[in-house]
Amino acid sequence: MSPSSQLRPRTVVYLAETDDAARDGAAALERVDSGPERTVHPLTTAVVDSLADWASAVDCVVFAETPTTAAGATLLEAAEACGSTPLVLFTRSAYAPAAARSTDGIDGYVRRDTDGAVAHLADEIEWVCAGERAGAATALPAAAADSGSNADAVETGDTDTTDTTETAGAERRPVADILEALPDVVACEERDRLFERLVATAADAVGTECGWLSTVHFGELTPRATTDAVAAEDLASMPREGPLDEALRSGEPIRIDDLAADGRPEPPLEGTESLCCAPVGDVGLLLLAAAEPAAFDGRDRDLLAAWARVGAAVLERVETEAGLRTDRDRLRGELDRATEARDRLEAERDDLAAERDRLAAERDRARALFATVPDPAVHYEIDGGRPVVRDVNDAFSDVFGAEPAAIVDEPLDAAPLPPGLEHRRATLTEALRAGRRRQLVSRRETVDGVREFRLTVVPLEAADGDGSDGSEPAGEITNPEGLVVYGDVTDANRTERELAAAEGRLEAIAESLETDVRTPLNVARGYLELVEETRDAEHFAEVETAQERLRERVAELLAIARRDEVAVETEPVAVTDVARRAWVAVDTGDARLVTREDRVLKADKAQLRELFEHLLQAAVESVAEGSDDDAPVVTVGATDDGFAVTGHPAGTDVTSAGWETTPVPGRLAAADGTGFGLGPVERIADAHGWDVGVATDEGATFAFRGIGPADVSRD
């Protein structure tokens, strides 16, 4: 069995633009028979934001798109999501290796449009997963031997007896050299140290000064360790092609007696005539070179192959230990209660069953607490990729007047659930499937009228299923159930609006004190000084006038300050009825009034009519200009929690299909520069505790919200 076949299994994510491309690429990569077993998960670039959830649990991520295309535009997002997990770029040759090296986060590069591209990809994955990568070669072959010298001539004896070779008059024993270096090589704990010892020992045993070990890096064979007689600037990376690629793929050593003949690879360094190399597992090649042709024989080749197999076995042990350490650290971080990470990896089915039982007990406790939650709540489960209601608590039935039998086993993202979120169904569904806590705002009819709610999505922790018991496949859904809790924020929002109204009144008082009160005081002081100087009593009349103005302004300030304390006399009134009565009292020209769904609310009828007179006048003025052919239209009607008045330019469709029902929210302050003179409107709204908003586009829309549930009834 080859050393590579004993490597630990790899788990890989294959990222492509479409589902078909991702599945096909993943299947092709799994079929490659070289290297360790691998499990490949397909994923599309459309959901690259979920890659972070995968990256920490896999050995490698393959990005199978070209970065210069639209499909490859998410490369940087993928690299960021990978974190410390290696990322291999599987791309067309249009995206050069130099560009890949300059991109942060890319650990490997393989061209997709070459023969055997998927096999090269499998080799590159094994390389980047093996350990920490080196950037460029640290030591490369240097000076070539003198072509006229016989110092590198090798003579070998019978392979079954002690080998003797004379080099420059000295006696060599290749097998003895190998056996002497074996304990040091086997004891190596680091890849770089192992590579150095493999090269030095092989060169000494065969009798050559030029030797190096190259590994696969971005589709090339990059030197990682060399003999002492080699200079870094004399040896560059070699393309992975021809006999070298064949040796790496087949696992068999090769000997090239004449590099200049028959289209052999370019000499790796100046003056090199012959080459002998052997694969070190799937990681790279151990190479020896000489300055004369046919410098190596069959025994040299076999000795180098045996030594490379020793190196592959030691490298497998180093990588396995490094992988086990990495797995142990990752599991300790993910499982707080795990005390022995390696024992967790070796746990049997009984351990997994105990963990599932523990999680089931936690879910049972959560379901028991569910019934006691004081706020309305829904318990959901993900079934077939869609959230389905499994239970509702008593508070839900009491608040919304809903029968549990009509809701249970219905999809949570379908009408009428969740109430008030019909236009945000996609947002809710995404939150439920993502299994993350989210909050959404909903306004909904209850048994007590319209109330405002803050919906909180609370996923319940669950273990990934393995599919053996009919559950979802492992890794697809991490939170298959949870709660949606409805928190009533109606009173809090109303209090906020009341505080805003009080703040507005304080601002008005402060402004009046600054302008309208100070002036009469200054006038009175001036005339008193004149009386003191001239003794003319006529000036007292001016002082009296100033004091009268001052008393009037103080009375107005007191009225503003006590506005909340004055009870508004309310009675049930119909919005559209009051609007029609106000219409006849306003100069509206040829404009038309159209009323929509009516709403009955409690208000001071006289003040409400005054409010509509101001609003209708402002709505007509907002669209009167430029409407020569048709008459402008003013619409009045109910909204979800109040009513709205809108001015429409001439020719606007005001049929049911063209009716705008969602005014833009916002708050008006008195004299805020709109030009509509809406100070009285805001005063009346504040007195009733309503919130008023305005939106201006082609016309103006005035929306009144915050009408309490106790004040509302529908026809």
C-alpha positions as CSV (number, residue, x, y, z in Angstrom):
1,M,0.0,0.0,0.0
2,S,1.4,3.4,-0.9
3,P,1.9,6.0,1.8
4,S,-0.6,8.3,0.3
5,S,-3.4,5.8,0.7
6,Q,-3.0,5.8,4.4
7,L,-3.5,9.6,4.8
8,R,-6.5,10.7,6.8
9,P,-9.8,11.5,5.0
10,R,-10.3,15.1,3.9
11,T,-13.5,17.2,4.0
12,V,-13.8,19.8,1.2
13,V,-16.3,22.5,0.1
14,Y,-16.6,23.0,-3.7
15,L,-17.9,26.5,-4.5
16,A,-19.3,27.2,-7.9
17,E,-21.8,29.6,-9.5
18,T,-24.7,27.1,-10.1
19,D,-26.1,24.1,-8.2
20,D,-25.3,21.8,-11.2
21,A,-21.7,23.1,-11.6
22,A,-21.1,22.7,-7.8
23,R,-22.5,19.1,-7.8
24,D,-20.7,18.0,-10.9
25,G,-17.4,19.5,-9.7
26,A,-17.8,17.9,-6.2
27,A,-18.6,14.5,-7.7
28,A,-15.5,14.7,-10.1
29,L,-13.2,15.6,-7.2
30,E,-14.5,12.7,-5.1
31,R,-13.8,10.2,-7.9
32,V,-10.1,11.0,-8.1
33,D,-8.4,7.9,-6.8
34,S,-5.1,9.5,-5.8
35,G,-4.5,10.7,-2.3
36,P,-6.7,10.1,0.8
37,E,-10.4,9.6,0.7
38,R,-12.3,12.9,0.5
39,T,-15.9,14.0,1.1
40,V,-16.8,17.0,-1.1
41,H,-19.8,19.3,-0.3
42,P,-21.2,21.4,-3.2
43,L,-22.1,25.1,-2.5
44,T,-23.0,28.0,-4.8
45,T,-21.5,31.5,-4.8
46,A,-25.0,32.9,-4.3
47,V,-24.9,31.8,-0.6
48,V,-21.2,32.6,0.0
49,D,-22.3,34.4,3.2
50,S,-23.0,31.0,4.7
51,L,-19.5,29.8,3.9
52,A,-18.3,30.9,7.4
53,D,-20.5,28.3,8.9
54,W,-18.8,25.6,6.8
55,A,-15.2,26.8,6.8
56,S,-14.4,25.9,10.4
57,A,-15.6,22.3,10.0
58,V,-13.8,21.4,6.7
59,D,-10.1,20.9,5.7
60,C,-10.2,23.0,2.5
61,V,-12.4,25.2,0.3
62,V,-12.3,25.1,-3.5
63,F,-13.3,28.3,-5.4
64,A,-14.2,27.0,-8.9
65,E,-14.8,30.3,-10.7
66,T,-12.6,32.8,-12.4
67,P,-12.3,36.0,-10.3
68,T,-12.5,38.4,-13.3
69,T,-16.0,37.1,-14.2
70,A,-19.3,38.0,-12.6
71,A,-19.5,34.6,-11.0
72,G,-16.1,35.0,-9.4
73,A,-16.7,38.5,-8.0
74,T,-17.3,36.9,-4.5
75,L,-13.7,35.6,-4.2
76,L,-12.7,38.1,-1.6
77,E,-15.9,37.4,0.4
78,A,-15.1,33.7,0.2
79,A,-11.5,34.2,1.3
80,E,-12.6,36.3,4.3
81,A,-15.2,33.7,5.3
82,C,-12.6,30.9,5.1
83,G,-10.5,32.4,7.9
84,S,-7.7,30.0,8.6
85,T,-9.1,27.2,6.4
86,P,-7.1,26.8,3.2
87,L,-8.6,28.2,0.0
88,V,-7.6,26.8,-3.5
89,L,-8.5,28.7,-6.6
90,F,-9.6,26.4,-9.5
91,T,-9.8,28.8,-12.4
92,R,-9.2,29.3,-16.1
93,S,-5.7,30.1,-17.3
94,A,-6.9,33.7,-18.1
95,Y,-6.4,34.4,-14.4
96,A,-2.6,34.0,-14.0
97,P,-0.8,32.4,-11.1
98,A,0.9,35.8,-10.4
99,A,-2.5,37.4,-9.8
100,A,-3.5,34.5,-7.5
101,R,-0.3,34.8,-5.4
102,S,-0.9,38.5,-5.0
103,T,-4.5,38.0,-3.7
104,D,-4.8,37.7,0.1
105,G,-6.4,34.5,1.4
106,I,-5.5,32.2,-1.6
107,D,-3.4,29.2,-0.6
108,G,-3.4,27.3,-3.8
109,Y,-3.9,27.6,-7.6
110,V,-4.9,25.1,-10.3
111,R,-5.7,25.7,-13.9
112,R,-9.1,24.3,-14.8
113,D,-8.6,24.1,-18.6
114,T,-5.8,21.5,-18.8
115,D,-5.6,17.8,-19.1
116,G,-5.9,16.1,-15.7
117,A,-7.0,19.4,-14.0
118,V,-9.1,17.6,-11.4
119,A,-6.3,15.3,-10.5
120,H,-4.0,18.3,-10.1
121,L,-6.7,19.9,-8.0
122,A,-6.7,16.8,-5.7
123,D,-2.9,17.0,-5.3
124,E,-3.0,20.7,-4.6
125,I,-5.7,20.2,-1.9
126,E,-3.5,17.5,-0.2
127,W,-0.6,19.9,-0.3
128,V,-2.3,22.9,1.3
129,C,-3.9,20.6,3.9
130,A,-0.6,19.0,4.8
131,G,0.7,21.9,6.9
132,E,2.0,25.5,6.8
133,R,3.0,26.5,3.2
134,A,6.3,28.1,2.3
135,G,6.2,31.1,-0.1
136,A,9.2,30.6,-2.4
137,A,12.2,28.2,-2.4
138,T,14.6,28.9,0.4
139,A,17.7,27.2,-1.1
140,L,18.1,26.4,-4.8
141,P,20.9,24.6,-6.7
142,A,23.9,26.7,-7.6
143,A,27.1,25.9,-9.4
144,A,27.3,23.1,-11.9
145,A,30.1,20.5,-11.8
146,D,33.1,20.8,-14.1
147,S,32.2,18.9,-17.2
148,G,35.7,17.6,-17.5
149,S,35.9,16.2,-14.0
150,N,35.3,12.6,-13.0
151,A,34.6,13.5,-9.3
152,D,30.8,12.7,-9.7
153,A,31.4,9.3,-11.4
154,V,29.5,6.6,-9.5
155,E,30.2,3.0,-9.4
156,T,27.8,0.6,-7.7
157,G,28.1,-3.0,-6.7
158,D,25.5,-5.7,-6.2
159,T,22.4,-4.4,-4.5
160,D,22.4,-7.4,-2.1
161,T,25.8,-6.7,-0.7
162,T,27.4,-3.7,0.9
163,D,27.6,-0.9,-1.8
164,T,31.0,0.7,-2.4
165,T,31.5,3.8,-4.6
166,E,34.7,5.7,-5.0
167,T,34.2,9.5,-5.3
168,A,37.4,11.5,-5.6
169,G,39.4,8.6,-4.2
170,A,37.1,8.1,-1.1
171,E,35.2,4.9,-0.5
172,R,31.3,5.2,-0.2
173,R,28.8,2.8,1.2
174,P,25.3,4.1,0.1
175,V,23.1,1.7,2.1
176,A,25.2,2.3,5.2
177,D,24.8,6.1,4.7
178,I,21.1,5.6,4.5
179,L,20.9,3.4,7.6
180,E,23.0,5.8,9.6
181,A,20.7,8.8,8.8
182,L,17.5,6.8,9.3
183,P,17.0,7.4,13.0
184,D,17.4,11.2,12.6
185,V,14.9,11.3,9.7
186,V,12.3,9.1,11.5
187,A,12.6,11.4,14.6
188,C,11.8,14.6,12.5
189,E,8.8,16.5,13.8
190,E,8.8,19.4,11.2
191,R,8.4,19.2,7.4
192,D,11.2,21.5,6.5
193,R,13.7,19.7,8.7
194,L,12.6,16.4,7.2
195,F,13.0,17.7,3.6
196,E,16.5,18.9,4.4
197,R,17.6,15.6,5.8
198,L,16.1,13.6,2.9
199,V,18.0,15.7,0.4
200,A,21.3,15.7,2.2
201,T,21.3,12.0,2.9
202,A,20.3,11.0,-0.7
203,A,23.0,13.2,-2.2
204,D,25.7,11.8,0.0
205,A,24.6,8.2,-0.5
206,V,24.5,8.5,-4.3
207,G,27.6,10.7,-4.5
208,T,26.4,14.0,-6.0
209,E,26.5,17.6,-4.8
210,C,23.3,18.7,-6.5
211,G,20.1,17.6,-5.0
212,W,16.8,19.1,-4.0
213,L,13.2,18.4,-3.0
214,S,10.3,20.2,-4.8
215,T,6.7,20.3,-3.8
216,V,3.6,21.2,-5.8
217,H,2.7,24.8,-5.3
218,F,0.3,26.7,-7.6
219,G,0.6,24.1,-10.3
220,E,4.4,24.1,-10.3
221,L,7.2,22.2,-8.6
222,T,8.8,24.6,-6.2
223,P,12.1,23.8,-4.5
224,R,11.7,23.5,-0.7
225,A,15.2,22.1,0.4
226,T,18.5,21.8,-1.3
227,T,22.1,20.6,-0.7
228,D,24.7,23.0,0.5
229,A,26.4,23.3,-2.9
230,V,23.3,25.0,-4.4
231,A,22.5,28.7,-4.6
232,A,18.9,29.9,-4.5
233,E,19.3,32.2,-7.5
234,D,20.3,29.3,-9.8
235,L,17.2,27.1,-9.4
236,A,13.6,28.2,-10.2
237,S,10.3,26.5,-10.0
238,M,9.7,23.9,-12.7
239,P,6.3,23.3,-14.5
240,R,4.5,20.2,-13.5
241,E,4.4,18.5,-16.8
242,G,6.1,15.8,-18.8
243,P,8.1,13.0,-17.1
244,L,8.1,14.8,-13.8
245,D,4.3,15.0,-13.7
246,E,4.1,11.3,-14.8
247,A,6.4,10.3,-11.9
248,L,4.4,12.2,-9.4
249,R,1.1,10.7,-10.6
250,S,2.3,7.1,-11.0
251,G,4.4,7.0,-7.9
252,E,7.3,5.4,-9.8
253,P,10.9,6.8,-9.9
254,I,12.5,7.9,-13.2
255,R,16.1,8.4,-14.5
256,I,16.8,10.8,-17.3
257,D,20.3,10.1,-18.8
258,D,20.4,13.0,-21.3
259,L,18.2,16.1,-20.6
260,A,19.1,17.6,-23.9
261,A,17.7,14.8,-26.0
262,D,14.1,13.9,-27.1
263,G,12.4,17.0,-25.8
264,R,13.1,16.2,-22.2
265,P,12.5,18.9,-19.5
266,E,14.6,22.0,-19.6
267,P,17.8,21.5,-17.4
268,P,16.8,22.7,-13.9
269,L,20.2,24.4,-13.5
270,E,23.1,25.3,-15.8
271,G,25.4,22.5,-16.9
272,T,23.0,19.7,-15.8
273,E,23.0,16.7,-18.1
274,S,21.3,13.9,-16.2
275,L,18.6,13.7,-13.6
276,C,17.2,11.0,-11.2
277,C,14.0,11.6,-9.2
278,A,11.5,9.7,-7.0
279,P,8.1,10.8,-5.7
280,V,7.7,11.5,-2.0
281,G,4.1,10.3,-1.7
282,D,1.7,12.8,-3.3
283,V,3.6,15.8,-1.9
284,G,6.5,16.3,-4.3
285,L,9.7,14.9,-5.9
286,L,13.2,14.1,-4.5
287,L,15.6,15.0,-7.3
288,L,19.4,14.5,-7.9
289,A,21.3,16.0,-10.8
290,A,24.7,15.6,-12.4
291,A,26.8,17.5,-14.9
292,E,27.5,14.5,-17.2
293,P,25.1,12.3,-19.1
294,A,24.1,8.9,-17.7
295,A,25.5,9.7,-14.2
296,F,23.0,7.6,-12.4
297,D,22.2,3.8,-12.8
298,G,19.4,1.6,-11.9
299,R,20.7,1.0,-8.4
300,D,20.8,4.8,-7.8
301,R,17.3,5.1,-9.0
302,D,16.0,2.2,-6.7
303,L,18.0,3.5,-3.7
304,L,16.5,7.0,-4.2
305,A,13.0,5.5,-4.6
306,A,13.3,3.5,-1.3
307,W,14.6,6.6,0.5
308,A,11.7,8.7,-0.9
309,R,9.2,6.1,0.4
310,V,10.8,6.4,3.9
311,G,10.4,10.2,3.6
312,A,6.7,9.8,2.6
313,A,6.0,7.5,5.5
314,V,7.6,10.0,8.0
315,L,5.8,12.9,6.3
316,E,2.5,11.0,6.7
317,R,3.2,10.6,10.4
318,V,4.1,14.3,10.8
319,E,1.0,15.4,8.9
320,T,-1.3,13.0,10.8
321,E,0.0,14.2,14.1
322,A,-0.4,17.8,13.0
323,G,-3.9,17.1,11.8
324,L,-4.9,15.4,15.0
325,R,-3.6,18.4,17.0
326,T,-5.6,20.7,14.8
327,D,-8.8,18.6,15.2
328,R,-8.3,18.4,18.9
329,D,-8.0,22.2,19.3
330,R,-11.0,22.8,17.0
331,L,-13.2,20.4,18.9
332,R,-12.1,21.9,22.3
333,G,-13.2,25.3,21.1
334,E,-16.6,24.1,19.7
335,L,-17.5,21.7,22.6
336,D,-17.1,23.4,26.0
337,R,-17.8,20.3,27.9
338,A,-15.4,18.1,25.9
339,T,-12.4,17.3,28.0
340,E,-10.6,15.1,25.6
341,A,-10.8,16.1,21.9
342,R,-9.2,13.0,20.6
343,D,-11.6,10.8,22.6
344,R,-14.4,12.8,21.0
345,L,-13.2,12.0,17.5
346,E,-13.0,8.3,18.5
347,A,-16.4,8.3,20.2
348,E,-18.8,5.5,19.2
349,R,-22.5,5.5,18.4
350,D,-23.4,5.1,22.1
351,D,-21.7,8.4,22.9
352,L,-23.6,10.2,20.1
353,A,-26.9,8.7,21.3
354,A,-26.2,10.0,24.8
355,E,-25.6,13.5,23.4
356,R,-28.8,13.3,21.4
357,D,-30.7,12.3,24.5
358,R,-29.2,15.2,26.4
359,L,-30.3,17.6,23.7
360,A,-33.7,16.1,23.6
361,A,-34.1,16.6,27.3
362,E,-33.1,20.3,26.9
363,R,-35.7,20.7,24.2
364,D,-38.3,19.1,26.4
365,R,-37.5,21.6,29.2
366,A,-37.8,24.4,26.7
367,R,-41.2,23.2,25.6
368,A,-42.3,23.0,29.2
369,L,-41.3,26.6,29.8
370,F,-43.0,27.6,26.5
371,A,-46.5,27.3,28.0
372,T,-45.6,29.7,30.9
373,V,-44.3,32.5,28.7
374,P,-46.5,35.6,29.6
375,D,-46.3,37.1,26.0
376,P,-47.9,35.5,23.0
377,A,-45.6,32.9,21.5
378,V,-45.4,30.4,18.7
379,H,-43.3,27.2,18.6
380,Y,-42.2,26.3,15.1
381,E,-40.2,23.5,13.4
382,I,-38.4,23.5,10.0
383,D,-40.2,20.8,8.0
384,G,-39.2,20.3,4.3
385,G,-37.2,23.5,4.4
386,R,-40.2,25.6,5.6
387,P,-41.1,26.8,9.1
388,V,-44.3,25.1,10.4
389,V,-46.3,26.0,13.5
390,R,-46.3,23.1,16.1
391,D,-47.9,24.9,19.0
392,V,-49.1,28.3,20.4
393,N,-49.3,29.2,24.0
394,D,-52.5,30.4,25.9
395,A,-51.4,34.1,25.7
396,F,-51.4,33.9,21.9
397,S,-54.9,32.5,21.7
398,D,-56.1,35.1,24.3
399,V,-54.5,38.2,22.6
400,F,-55.3,37.4,19.0
401,G,-58.5,35.4,19.5
402,A,-57.1,32.6,17.4
403,E,-58.0,28.9,17.7
404,P,-54.9,26.7,18.0
405,A,-56.5,24.1,15.8
406,A,-56.6,26.6,12.9
407,I,-52.9,27.5,13.2
408,V,-51.1,24.3,14.3
409,D,-49.3,22.5,11.4
410,E,-49.7,25.5,9.1
411,P,-46.7,27.3,7.5
412,L,-45.5,30.1,9.8
413,D,-44.5,32.3,6.8
414,A,-48.0,32.1,5.3
415,A,-51.0,34.4,6.0
416,P,-52.3,34.9,8.6
417,L,-49.1,34.1,10.4
418,P,-47.2,36.0,11.5
419,P,-49.8,38.7,11.9
420,G,-48.9,42.1,10.5
421,L,-45.8,40.9,8.5
422,E,-47.4,40.1,5.2
423,H,-44.9,42.4,3.4
424,R,-41.9,41.1,5.2
425,R,-42.5,37.4,4.8
426,A,-39.1,36.8,3.0
427,T,-37.3,38.6,5.8
428,L,-39.0,36.4,8.4
429,T,-38.4,33.2,6.5
430,E,-34.7,34.0,6.1
431,A,-34.4,34.7,9.9
432,L,-36.1,31.4,10.7
433,R,-34.0,29.3,8.3
434,A,-30.7,31.0,9.4
435,G,-31.4,30.0,13.0
436,R,-30.3,33.3,14.4
437,R,-32.0,35.7,16.8
438,R,-33.8,38.5,15.0
439,Q,-36.4,41.2,15.9
440,L,-39.1,42.6,13.6
441,V,-41.9,45.1,14.2
442,S,-45.5,44.2,13.6
443,R,-48.8,46.0,13.9
444,R,-51.8,43.7,14.3
445,E,-55.5,43.6,15.1
446,T,-56.1,41.9,18.5
447,V,-59.2,41.3,20.6
448,D,-58.4,44.7,22.2
449,G,-58.0,46.5,18.9
450,V,-54.8,47.4,16.9
451,R,-51.6,46.9,18.9
452,E,-48.0,47.2,18.1
453,F,-45.6,44.2,18.7
454,R,-41.9,43.5,18.5
455,L,-41.4,40.0,17.2
456,T,-38.4,38.1,18.5
457,V,-37.2,35.0,16.7
458,V,-35.5,32.7,19.3
459,P,-33.9,29.6,17.7
460,L,-33.5,26.5,20.0
461,E,-30.1,24.7,20.0
462,A,-30.1,21.3,18.3
463,A,-27.6,18.8,17.1
464,D,-27.0,18.0,13.4
465,G,-28.8,14.8,12.3
466,D,-27.1,12.0,10.4
467,G,-30.2,11.1,8.4
468,S,-30.4,7.6,9.8
469,D,-33.5,8.3,11.8
470,G,-35.3,10.3,9.2
471,S,-34.0,13.6,10.3
472,E,-32.4,16.3,8.1
473,P,-29.0,15.4,6.7
474,A,-26.0,16.4,8.7
475,G,-24.9,20.1,8.4
476,E,-27.9,21.3,6.4
477,I,-30.1,22.7,9.3
478,T,-28.4,23.6,12.6
479,N,-31.6,25.0,14.3
480,P,-34.6,23.0,13.2
481,E,-37.0,24.6,15.7
482,G,-37.5,27.7,17.8
483,L,-39.9,30.3,19.2
484,V,-41.4,33.5,17.9
485,V,-42.4,35.8,20.8
486,Y,-44.7,38.8,20.5
487,G,-43.8,41.6,22.9
488,D,-46.5,44.4,23.1
489,V,-44.8,47.8,22.7
490,T,-48.0,49.8,22.1
491,D,-47.9,51.7,25.4
492,A,-44.2,52.3,25.2
493,N,-44.5,53.8,21.7
494,R,-47.5,56.0,22.9
495,T,-45.4,57.2,25.8
496,E,-42.6,58.1,23.5
497,R,-45.0,60.1,21.3
498,E,-46.4,61.9,24.4
499,L,-42.8,62.8,25.5
500,A,-42.1,64.1,22.1
501,A,-45.2,66.4,22.2
502,A,-44.2,67.6,25.7
503,E,-40.7,68.4,24.4
504,G,-42.1,70.3,21.5
505,R,-44.2,72.4,23.9
506,L,-41.1,73.2,26.1
507,E,-39.3,74.3,23.0
508,A,-42.2,76.6,22.1
509,I,-42.2,78.1,25.6
510,A,-38.4,78.6,25.5
511,E,-38.6,80.3,22.1
512,S,-41.5,82.6,23.3
513,L,-39.7,83.6,26.4
514,E,-36.7,84.5,24.3
515,T,-38.7,86.7,21.8
516,D,-42.2,87.6,22.9
517,V,-41.6,88.1,26.7
518,R,-38.3,89.8,26.7
519,T,-39.4,92.6,24.3
520,P,-42.3,93.9,26.5
521,L,-40.1,93.8,29.6
522,N,-37.4,95.9,27.8
523,V,-40.1,98.4,26.6
524,A,-41.5,98.8,30.2
525,R,-38.0,99.2,31.6
526,G,-37.2,101.9,29.0
527,Y,-40.3,104.0,29.8
528,L,-39.7,103.7,33.5
529,E,-36.3,105.2,33.0
530,L,-37.8,108.0,31.0
531,V,-40.3,108.7,33.9
532,E,-37.4,108.8,36.3
533,E,-35.5,111.3,34.2
534,T,-38.4,113.5,33.0
535,R,-41.0,113.1,35.8
536,D,-43.5,112.9,33.0
537,A,-46.5,110.6,34.1
538,E,-47.7,110.2,30.5
539,H,-45.0,107.5,30.0
540,F,-46.8,105.3,32.5
541,A,-49.4,104.6,29.8
542,E,-46.8,102.9,27.6
543,V,-45.6,100.9,30.6
544,E,-49.1,99.7,31.2
545,T,-49.5,98.7,27.5
546,A,-46.2,96.7,27.7
547,Q,-47.4,95.0,30.9
548,E,-50.7,94.1,29.3
549,R,-49.0,92.5,26.3
550,L,-46.7,90.7,28.8
551,R,-49.8,89.3,30.7
552,E,-51.4,88.1,27.5
553,R,-48.2,86.3,26.4
554,V,-47.8,84.7,29.9
555,A,-51.4,83.4,29.6
556,E,-50.6,81.9,26.2
557,L,-47.5,80.2,27.7
558,L,-49.6,78.8,30.5
559,A,-52.0,77.4,28.0
560,I,-49.2,75.7,26.1
561,A,-47.7,74.3,29.3
562,R,-51.0,73.0,30.6
563,R,-52.2,71.6,27.3
564,D,-51.9,68.0,28.5
565,E,-53.7,68.8,31.7
566,V,-56.8,70.1,29.8
567,A,-59.1,67.1,29.2
568,V,-60.4,66.9,25.6
569,E,-64.1,66.4,25.4
570,T,-64.4,63.4,23.0
571,E,-67.2,61.5,21.4
572,P,-67.5,58.9,18.7
573,V,-67.1,60.6,15.3
574,A,-66.8,59.2,11.8
575,V,-63.7,60.5,10.0
576,T,-65.2,60.8,6.5
577,D,-68.3,62.5,7.8
578,V,-66.2,65.2,9.5
579,A,-64.0,65.5,6.4
580,R,-67.1,66.1,4.1
581,R,-68.4,68.8,6.5
582,A,-65.0,70.5,6.6
583,W,-64.8,70.4,2.8
584,V,-67.7,72.7,2.2
585,A,-66.1,75.3,4.5
586,V,-62.8,75.4,2.6
587,D,-62.0,77.2,-0.7
588,T,-61.1,74.1,-2.7
589,G,-61.8,75.5,-6.2
590,D,-62.6,72.7,-8.7
591,A,-60.8,70.0,-6.7
592,R,-62.8,66.8,-5.9
593,L,-63.0,65.0,-2.5
594,V,-63.0,61.2,-2.5
595,T,-63.5,59.2,0.7
596,R,-62.3,55.7,1.3
597,E,-62.9,53.2,4.1
598,D,-64.4,55.0,7.1
599,R,-63.1,54.8,10.7
600,V,-65.0,55.7,13.8
601,L,-62.8,57.1,16.6
602,K,-63.2,59.2,19.8
603,A,-62.3,62.8,19.3
604,D,-63.3,66.4,20.0
605,K,-65.6,66.9,17.0
606,A,-65.0,70.7,16.7
607,Q,-61.2,70.3,17.0
608,L,-61.3,67.4,14.5
609,R,-63.2,69.6,12.0
610,E,-60.7,72.4,12.5
611,L,-57.9,69.9,11.8
612,F,-59.6,68.7,8.6
613,E,-60.1,72.3,7.4
614,H,-56.4,73.0,7.6
615,L,-55.5,69.6,6.1
616,L,-57.8,69.8,3.2
617,Q,-56.7,73.3,2.3
618,A,-53.0,72.2,2.5
619,A,-53.7,69.1,0.4
620,V,-55.4,71.2,-2.4
621,E,-52.6,73.7,-2.4
622,S,-50.0,71.0,-2.7
623,V,-51.4,69.9,-6.1
624,A,-53.3,72.9,-7.4
625,E,-50.5,74.4,-9.5
626,G,-50.2,73.1,-13.1
627,S,-53.5,71.2,-13.2
628,D,-55.2,72.9,-16.2
629,D,-57.0,70.0,-17.9
630,D,-58.4,67.9,-15.0
631,A,-59.3,68.7,-11.5
632,P,-57.0,67.6,-8.6
633,V,-58.3,65.0,-6.1
634,V,-58.1,64.9,-2.3
635,T,-58.6,61.4,-0.7
636,V,-59.5,60.8,2.9
637,G,-59.6,57.3,4.4
638,A,-58.6,54.9,7.2
639,T,-55.1,53.3,7.6
640,D,-54.0,50.4,9.8
641,D,-53.9,52.5,13.0
642,G,-55.4,55.9,12.0
643,F,-56.3,57.9,9.0
644,A,-54.7,59.8,6.1
645,V,-55.4,62.8,3.9
646,T,-53.6,62.9,0.4
647,G,-53.6,65.4,-2.4
648,H,-53.3,63.9,-5.9
649,P,-52.4,65.8,-9.0
650,A,-55.0,66.1,-11.8
651,G,-55.4,62.8,-13.8
652,T,-54.2,60.6,-10.9
653,D,-55.9,57.1,-10.7
654,V,-57.8,57.1,-7.4
655,T,-59.6,53.8,-8.0
656,S,-59.1,51.0,-5.5
657,A,-56.2,49.6,-7.6
658,G,-54.4,53.0,-7.6
659,W,-55.0,54.0,-4.0
660,E,-51.9,54.4,-1.9
661,T,-52.4,53.0,1.5
662,T,-48.9,53.3,3.0
663,P,-48.0,57.0,3.7
664,V,-44.3,57.8,4.5
665,P,-43.9,58.1,8.3
666,G,-42.3,61.1,9.9
667,R,-43.0,63.7,12.6
668,L,-43.9,67.3,12.1
669,A,-42.8,70.1,14.4
670,A,-44.7,73.4,14.6
671,A,-43.6,75.8,11.8
672,D,-41.1,73.3,10.4
673,G,-40.8,75.0,7.0
674,T,-43.2,72.9,5.0
675,G,-45.2,76.0,4.0
676,F,-48.6,74.5,4.8
677,G,-49.1,76.3,8.2
678,L,-49.6,73.0,10.1
679,G,-49.0,74.4,13.7
680,P,-52.8,74.0,14.6
681,V,-52.8,70.5,13.1
682,E,-50.0,69.4,15.3
683,R,-51.5,71.1,18.3
684,I,-54.8,69.2,17.9
685,A,-53.0,65.9,17.2
686,D,-51.0,66.3,20.4
687,A,-54.1,67.1,22.4
688,H,-55.6,63.7,21.3
689,G,-52.3,61.8,21.7
690,W,-51.9,61.1,18.0
691,D,-48.7,61.1,15.9
692,V,-48.7,63.0,12.6
693,G,-46.4,62.4,9.7
694,V,-46.1,64.1,6.3
695,A,-44.7,63.0,2.9
696,T,-44.4,65.2,-0.2
697,D,-43.9,64.0,-3.7
698,E,-46.3,65.0,-6.5
699,G,-48.7,66.0,-3.8
700,A,-48.8,65.8,0.0
701,T,-49.8,63.0,2.3
702,F,-50.7,63.6,6.0
703,A,-50.9,60.5,8.1
704,F,-52.2,60.2,11.6
705,R,-51.1,57.2,13.7
706,G,-51.0,56.0,17.2
707,I,-54.8,55.9,17.7
708,G,-55.2,53.6,20.6
709,P,-57.0,50.3,20.3
710,A,-59.6,51.3,22.8
711,D,-60.5,54.3,20.6
712,V,-61.0,52.4,17.4
713,S,-63.9,50.5,15.8
714,R,-64.5,49.5,12.2
715,D,-67.7,49.7,10.2
